[in-house]
Amino acid sequence: MLITGAELADGRVRDVRVRDGTVDAVEPTNAGLDADAGERVVDARGRHLLPGAVDAHVHFREPGASHKETWTSGSRGAAAGGVTTVVDQPNTSPPTVDGDAFDEKADLAAPSLVDYGINGGVTADWDPESLFECPLFALGEVFLADSTGEMGIALDLFEEALAEAAARDVPVTVHAEDETLFDESALDGDLGGVGTAANADAWSAYRTAEAEAAAVERALDAGAESDAQVHVAHTSTPEGIDAVVEAREGATGDAPPTCEVTPHHLFLSREDAGRLGTFGRMNPPLRSEERRAGVFRRLRDGDVDVVATDHAPHTVAEKRRGLVDAPSGVPGVETLYPLLLESVRKGNLSLERVRDVVAANPASIFGIEGKGRIEPGADADLVLVDMTNPREIEAGALHGAADWTPFEGLLGVFPELTTVRGEVVYERDPVTGAESFGEPAGRNVRER
C-alpha cells in the first residue's frame, strides 16, 4: 500500500509505503515513491495520517460476561475508532490470576481485529509462578479498592505483588482509591430513581477525591520501595496527577512512575451527572468541573503520560438500575481518538500531544516494540482522518456491544481508514459513509 500526500502529526506532508506489515518508507511527497504494479494507492491529500492508538486500559469482558462485550465486538469498535492495540484487564470471570485463566482468555482473544496485550491480576488466590510464565503485558490493574469483579486487595498483598513484578521487570498498573476515605454518608440521602433518574452525583460524593489522592501516594511510595515500575490507571484528580509528577521528578530508577487519564474524566464532570444518572457511574467517579478542567490542563501541559479509556461496557438494562445496584463503568474505546481530535480541531490540544498520549507514550512506557510511531521499520498501524469533518457521536453508529455512550451528542473526528500491521481492518467511505471491516488480524504484542 502507498499512502500519498498525508500530513503527519508534526505537520510534515509525506508519502508512506507499507510493505510486509511494516512502514517501509516515509518520504516527502513527489520524492520518488512510485506505485508498484498492483499496489493499492490511497490519496490522502487534505487528511492526516496518525499512528494507531494504544488503549492501555480496556475491559472486553471475556470470559464470563460476553453479553456485555466480546473480543470481536470490542475490537470492531477499537478499529473503527483508530485503536490498533488494546490491553485487557484481569477482572473477568474467572479473573486472570493464573496461567490457566490467562490461556483461556488468550484463546478468546483470537478473533480480535486489533493487536492486544493481556494483563494479569492479583487476588488472595493468585498464582504468580504460573501467571508470570505467560506472555503477560503487565500486572494489573491491581485494585486497591473494590470495583467491578471485587478484586480489591490489602496493602501487604499489593507490596508482595510489586516485589514479584519488580523481580521480573513487569510493569504494574494500579487502580488507586482508599476505601477507608469513602464518605458512606453520601449514600444515606435521596438517591433518586433508576437509570437517568438516579442521583449519580452522590456516587461522586461517596468515592471522594481525597480517597484517590491518598491511594496514589501510597502506591507510589510502595513502588519506590520495591523498585517496581508503577503506572497509575484512570487518574481522575489534579491532586493524583501532581503526586505522580512529584514522584517522577524524584525518581532515581530507570522506570519512573507514570499515569493515565480517561476521556470521561477529561470531557465529563459532576455537572453531567444529572443527565447521565447511573450511565455516569464509574470508578473513580466523575469529579467537579473545577477538577475536570484541572485534569485537562495537566494533559495539555504535559504532566499526563497516557490517555486510555477504561472501556468498561455494561448493557442498558444493567445500567438502568438504582444508583447502588447499577454496575460501574462506561464504554469508550471507539471514541478515544475522535474526542481528542475534536479538541485539536477546536485548538485546545496540539495534534502532536494527542499522538504522544495515545500512541507514542504508551508504546514507550510499556515497551511495545514497533508501536506508536510512523517511521521505517515500525508496525504499519495507521489511522487516516479528515480533521475538517467531525460528526456527532451517536450510540447507534458505534460498533461495540453496548447500545449507549456517555458522550452522546458530542463531536468527534472519526477515522476513514485503520490498518493493523498493514492489514486494513476498518474503512469508511467519506462520501457515502459505507463501512467495512477486515479479517481478524490481532496478535499478542508480547509474542512477536
N, C-alpha and C positions, 0 to 999 in steps of 0.2 A: 504494500500500500504506500502511496505517495500523497502526502497532505501538503498542499501548496498554499502559500500566501497567508499563513496563520500568524496572528500576533500572540506572542508569548506573554507570560505574566509581567516580565520586566520591560515590555514594550517593543522588543525586537520582533521584526517580521521575518519569518523563516519558513523554508520548506523542510518537511520532516519525512524521512523514509523509514518505513518499518519493514524489517526483514527477519524471518525466523524467530518471531516473538519478542524481538528487542528493537530499540531505536538504533538504526544503522547509521543515520547521518542527520545532522541539523545544520542547514546551510542557508545563507541569505537567499531570498527569492531571486530566481533567474541567475543563480550562480552555477548552474550546470547540472542540477539533479533532474535528468530527463527520465520520463516514464519508461520502464521496461515493457517489453511485449506482454500484453495480457495483465499488466499491473493495474490495480484499481487506483484511480486518481480522485482525490477529494479536494474540490476547490473550496478553500477555507478563507477566501478573501472577505474581510469585514467581520471575521469571527476570531475568537480567542481559543487557543489550544492550551489546556492545563493538564498537569499530571493527575492521574486518578486519585481520588481521596482515599485515605486510610482511616476508616472509622474504627478507632481503638476500643469501642465500647458498645456492643450490641447484645441483645438477648433474643436469639432466634427460636427459643422455646422448645427445641427438640433435644433430647427426648422428653416426653411427658406431657406436653401441652400444645400439640400440633394444631389444635383448634384455634389457637391464638396466632401462630406463625409457624412456617416450616422453612427449611433451608431453601427450598425452591421459591416460595413466595417472598421471603425476606431478601434473597439475593436478586430477585427481579426488581424489587424496589430499590435496592442498592445500585444496580446497573442503571436504572432509569434516572437515578439521581447523581450519577457520576462517581459513585463509590466503588472502587475496584478491589479493595481489600477490607474485610471485616474481621473483628476479633470478638469471638463469642465468649460470654461469661459463664461461670460454672453453676449457677443456681437453677439448674434444670432438675428433672426427676427421672432417674437418680442424679444427684449432684456429681459434678465431675471432680471427684476427690480421690480416685484411684485409677489404676491402669485399665481395668475392665470398663469403667464408666467412660474413660477417655476414648477407648476403642469403639464403644457403642456410638458415641457422638461423632467420631470421625467417619464411621460408616454412613451415618445420616447426612453428613455434610457433602457426600459425593455428588449430589445433583446441583451443587452451588454454581451459579453463573460467574461468580467472582472468587478471587483468592481469599484465603481465610487463615486465621490463627485460632487456636482453641486454648483457652485459659484453664488452669486447674484451681480448685477451690480448697478451702481449709475449714474443716469441722473437727469435732472431737473424734470422729471416726475416720479421718483421712489416713491415707497410706502413702506417705511421701516417697518411699522407696519405689513402689510401682509407678507412681504418678510421674516422678522425675525421669523415669526410663522412657517416657513417651516424648514425642516431638512437641513439647509444650511451648506455647507462645510466651506466657508469663504466669505468675501465680497471682490469682485474684480475679475479680475484685474480692479482696478479703474484707469481710463485713465487720466493722466494729460496733454496729448496731443492727438489729433485725430489719430486714426488708423482705421483698418477695423471696420466698424459699426458706426463710427463717434460718439463715446461716450466720447470725451474729456470734462472735466469739469473744472470750475474755482476753485481757492484755497478756497474760502469761503464754497462752497459745499463740497469740499474734507474734510475740517475741520468738517463740520456738520456730514458727513458720519463716520469719525473717532470717533466722540463722540457717535454716535448711536451704533457703533460696540463695543466700549470700555465698554459701559454700559451693554452689553450682553456677554462680553468675547469672541467675534468673531474676528478671525484674519482678517487683511486687507492686500491684495496684491496690489501692485502699479506698474503701467506702468509709469515710471519716465522719461519724456522728457519735457523740457521747450521750447515750440514752439516760444517764443519770441527770442530765441537764434538760431533758424534755419537760415541758410545762403541762403536767397532767390536767391542771385546772382548765386549760383551754378547751378541753373536750367535755366539760361539765355543763356548758351553756346550750343555747339553741343551735343545733347542728343542721337545721333545715330539713329538706326532704331528700329525694333521691336524685341521682344524676345531676343535671344542671341546676336543680333546685337546692342542692346541698350547700351548706356554708363552708366552702372549701378554704376560706381564709383561716378558719380555726385550725386546719392542718398546719398551716404556716406558723401560727402562734404556738402550736404544740411542739413541733420539731424545730427548736429555736436556732437562730443564727449562732448564738453562743455555744450551742452543742457542737456545731461543726467546727468552729474555731478551736475549741479546746481539743477535740479529737485530732484535728490536723496537726496541732503542735505535739501531741503525744505520739502520733505516728512518726513524725519527723524525728523526734528525739530517739525513739526506739530504732528507727532506721539508721541513724548516725551511730548509735552504739553497736549495732551489728554489722555495719559497713555494707548494708543492703541498698540496692537501687530502689527507691520508693517513688511511685507515681500516684499522686492523689487524684482520684476519679471525681468527676462532676462537682468541682468546687463551685459553690453557689454564692459565696460571700466575698466581698473585698478583703475582709479580715483573713479568711482562709488563704486567698491568693498571696496576700502580703506575708503571711507566715512562711509560705514556700519560697518566696523571693528572698526573704531574710536568711532562711536556712541554706538556700542555694549560694548566696554570696559568701557564707561562712564555711561552705563545704570544702574539704581537702581531698576527697577521693576522686576517682575517675568518672563516677556516675552520680552527679548531683541530683537532688530531688527535683521533680517536675510536677506540673499539674495540668489538668484539663478542665474546660468548662463546656456546658451543653448549649445548644441553641435555645432550649426553653428557658434557661436562666439568663440568656442574652436578650431574648425578644419578648418574654412574658414576665409579668410580675404579679404581686398580690392584687393589683388593680384589675387583673383579668380573671380573678377567682370568681367574681360574681357571675360572669357569663359561662365559665367553664364548669363550675361545680366539681364533681368528682372526676371529670375528664381533665382537670388540672391538678389532681392529687398525684404527687410523685415524691420520692425520697432521694436527696433532700428536697424540701418543698420550694414553691415559689417564694421569692423574697420581696421586700418592699421595693417600690420603684426607685428609691434612692440607692439601694444596694444593687439593683439590676443595672442602673446607669454606671455605678462604680465598677462593676464587673466588666461591662462593655469598654469602659475607658482603659482598664488594665489590659484587655485584649488588644485594643488599638495601640497602646503604648509599648507593647512588647513583653509584659510581665507574664502573660499566659502562654504556655508552651503548645497546647493542643486544644482544638475544638473537636469533641466527639459527642455522639448523640445520646448515649444511654437509651438507645432504641429499645423500648420495653412495651410491646403491644399487648393489649387485652381486648376482648370483644366488647361491643357496645353493651350487650346485656350484663356483662360483668361490671362494667363501669357504672351502669345505671342502677346503682345501689346507694344506700346511705353512706355518709362520709366514713364512718368507722369500718364498715364492711366492704367497701369498694377496694379493689387492689390498686397498688401504686404503680405508676409508670405511664409513659406516653410513647407512641410511635414517632420516629423521626429520621430514619436512615435515608429516606428518599429526599428529604427537604434540607439536608445539611448544606451542600453546596448552593442550592438555589437561594436560601435565605441569606447566606454570607455574600453571595454575588450581588444580590439586590442591595446590600449595604455598600458594596463597592460602587454600584451604579448611582447610588444616592450621594456618594462622596464621603461616607462615614468610615470606610476602611480602604486600604490600598489592596490592589489585586495581589501584589507580592506577599503581603501579610496573610491574606487568605490562603494562598498557595502553601505558605510555610506551615500554618497551624493545622491544615487538614491533610497535608501530603508530606512535605519535606521533613518537618519536625517529628511526627510520629514514626516515620521510617527510620530516622536517625536515632531517636531515643530508644526504640525497641530493637534496633539492629536488624532491620528488614532489608536484606540485600536486594538491590535493583529497583527499589520502590521510591516514589516520591519526587522524582526529577525527570525532566526531559533532556536527556543528553545521550550521546552514543554509548551503547552498552547497557543502558538501563532497560528494564522491562517496558514494553510498549503498552503501558497502562495510560490511556489518553482519553481526554474529555474535550469535546468541541462544543462551544457555547456562543450564542449571539447575545452580547451584552446589551443590545438595543431592544431586545424582545422579551421583556418579563411577562409573566402571566399570573393570574390569581391561583393560589393554592386551593385545590378542591379535593376533598376526600375521594370523590367518585373517579377522579382522574389518576389517583395513585395506585400502586401495584402490590402493596403488601396485603396481608390478610385482614388487618384492621380496617374497618369501614369508617374511620374517623381520623381527624388530625386536630391537635390543639391550635394549629396555625391556619385554620380555615379562613380564607379571605385575604390573607397577607400576600404580598407579591413575592415571586421568586423567579430566578433565571435558571431555566432547566436545560439540560444537555440536548443536543441534537444527535450526538454520536458518543458512544463509550466503547473502548476496547480494553480487553484484558490480555496482556502479552500478545498483542497484535490481532486477537480474535474479536470481531465485532459482536458484542453481547447485547447492545441496545442501539436502536436507530429510530429517529423520528423525522418525518418529512416536514420541513419548516413551513411548507405551503399548505399541505392537506392535513397535517397533524397525524397522519398514519404512522403507527408504531410497529416495530418488530423486535423480537429478541433472538439472540443466537443460541447455540447449544451450550450446555454446561461446560465451562472452561476452568472452573476453580480448582485450586490445589492448596495444600497446606504450605504456607510460606516458610515453615521450618524444615521442609523436605525438598530442598532444591536439588 
